[in-house]
Amino acid sequence: MSPELTVLALAALLQVVQYVTFAIPANIEIGPGYTSSARDRPPSREMSIGTGRLQRALNNHFEGLILFTIAVIVVTLGDKSSAFTAACAWIFLAARVLYVPAYWLGLRPWRSLIWFVGFLSTVLMILAALLT
């Protein structure tokens, strides 16, 4: 398996960890009656600030994972894997791991800078595949 595919698999597992990390406090705070419902109405109780941040970090990972998956597919199917694209993939994963506590703790502007590092590494993977 290429390093990029390995990182993609690990990023998917990170998403699972983020989901659990969010779902447990959300169920405690909002209650399973709401979280297991069709959610046709807003919850009767609000989540804490921290749990809301965990939810937004999870949603952000879903969004970032789409572009990263495209980058991995382009690199892999284009047979363009290199030390550079592998390094970019690992940087993406490190940034995503650091992003969660940075968001949860409300670290500004570091959260945005960490996000940008992950985004830039993904874009660089795509460009490397196209230009080599």
Contacts in CASP RR format, 6 or more apart in sequence:
PFRMAT RR
TARGET T0000
AUTHOR 0000-0000-0000
METHOD contacts of the structure
MODEL  1
MSPELTVLALAALLQVVQYVTFAIPANIEIGPGYTSSARDRPPSREMSIG
TGRLQRALNNHFEGLILFTIAVIVVTLGDKSSAFTAACAWIFLAARVLYV
PAYWLGLRPWRSLIWFVGFLSTVLMILAALLT
1 9 0 8 1.000
2 75 0 8 1.000
2 76 0 8 1.000
2 81 0 8 1.000
2 86 0 8 1.000
3 81 0 8 1.000
3 85 0 8 1.000
3 86 0 8 1.000
3 89 0 8 1.000
3 90 0 8 1.000
4 71 0 8 1.000
4 72 0 8 1.000
4 75 0 8 1.000
4 76 0 8 1.000
4 81 0 8 1.000
4 85 0 8 1.000
4 86 0 8 1.000
4 89 0 8 1.000
4 125 0 8 1.000
5 72 0 8 1.000
5 76 0 8 1.000
7 72 0 8 1.000
7 86 0 8 1.000
7 89 0 8 1.000
7 90 0 8 1.000
7 92 0 8 1.000
7 93 0 8 1.000
8 68 0 8 1.000
8 69 0 8 1.000
8 72 0 8 1.000
8 89 0 8 1.000
10 93 0 8 1.000
11 61 0 8 1.000
11 65 0 8 1.000
11 68 0 8 1.000
11 92 0 8 1.000
11 93 0 8 1.000
11 96 0 8 1.000
12 65 0 8 1.000
14 61 0 8 1.000
14 93 0 8 1.000
14 96 0 8 1.000
14 97 0 8 1.000
15 58 0 8 1.000
15 61 0 8 1.000
15 62 0 8 1.000
15 65 0 8 1.000
18 54 0 8 1.000
18 57 0 8 1.000
18 58 0 8 1.000
18 61 0 8 1.000
18 100 0 8 1.000
19 58 0 8 1.000
21 54 0 8 1.000
21 100 0 8 1.000
22 51 0 8 1.000
22 52 0 8 1.000
22 54 0 8 1.000
22 55 0 8 1.000
22 57 0 8 1.000
22 58 0 8 1.000
23 35 0 8 1.000
25 47 0 8 1.000
25 48 0 8 1.000
25 50 0 8 1.000
25 51 0 8 1.000
25 54 0 8 1.000
26 35 0 8 1.000
26 47 0 8 1.000
26 51 0 8 1.000
26 54 0 8 1.000
26 55 0 8 1.000
27 35 0 8 1.000
29 45 0 8 1.000
29 46 0 8 1.000
29 47 0 8 1.000
29 48 0 8 1.000
29 51 0 8 1.000
30 43 0 8 1.000
30 45 0 8 1.000
30 47 0 8 1.000
31 45 0 8 1.000
34 43 0 8 1.000
34 44 0 8 1.000
34 45 0 8 1.000
47 55 0 8 1.000
50 104 0 8 1.000
53 103 0 8 1.000
53 104 0 8 1.000
53 106 0 8 1.000
54 100 0 8 1.000
54 103 0 8 1.000
54 104 0 8 1.000
56 103 0 8 1.000
57 99 0 8 1.000
57 100 0 8 1.000
57 103 0 8 1.000
57 104 0 8 1.000
60 99 0 8 1.000
60 103 0 8 1.000
60 115 0 8 1.000
61 96 0 8 1.000
61 99 0 8 1.000
61 100 0 8 1.000
64 96 0 8 1.000
64 119 0 8 1.000
64 122 0 8 1.000
67 119 0 8 1.000
67 122 0 8 1.000
68 89 0 8 1.000
68 92 0 8 1.000
68 122 0 8 1.000
68 125 0 8 1.000
70 126 0 8 1.000
71 88 0 8 1.000
71 89 0 8 1.000
71 122 0 8 1.000
71 123 0 8 1.000
71 125 0 8 1.000
71 126 0 8 1.000
71 129 0 8 1.000
72 89 0 8 1.000
72 125 0 8 1.000
74 80 0 8 1.000
74 125 0 8 1.000
74 126 0 8 1.000
74 129 0 8 1.000
74 130 0 8 1.000
75 81 0 8 1.000
75 85 0 8 1.000
75 125 0 8 1.000
75 126 0 8 1.000
75 128 0 8 1.000
75 129 0 8 1.000
78 129 0 8 1.000
80 128 0 8 1.000
80 129 0 8 1.000
80 132 0 8 1.000
82 128 0 8 1.000
82 132 0 8 1.000
84 124 0 8 1.000
84 128 0 8 1.000
85 125 0 8 1.000
85 128 0 8 1.000
85 129 0 8 1.000
88 121 0 8 1.000
88 122 0 8 1.000
88 124 0 8 1.000
88 125 0 8 1.000
88 128 0 8 1.000
89 121 0 8 1.000
89 125 0 8 1.000
91 117 0 8 1.000
91 118 0 8 1.000
91 121 0 8 1.000
92 118 0 8 1.000
92 121 0 8 1.000
92 122 0 8 1.000
92 125 0 8 1.000
95 114 0 8 1.000
95 115 0 8 1.000
95 117 0 8 1.000
95 118 0 8 1.000
95 121 0 8 1.000
96 118 0 8 1.000
98 114 0 8 1.000
99 111 0 8 1.000
99 114 0 8 1.000
99 115 0 8 1.000
101 107 0 8 1.000
102 110 0 8 1.000
102 111 0 8 1.000
102 114 0 8 1.000
103 111 0 8 1.000
END
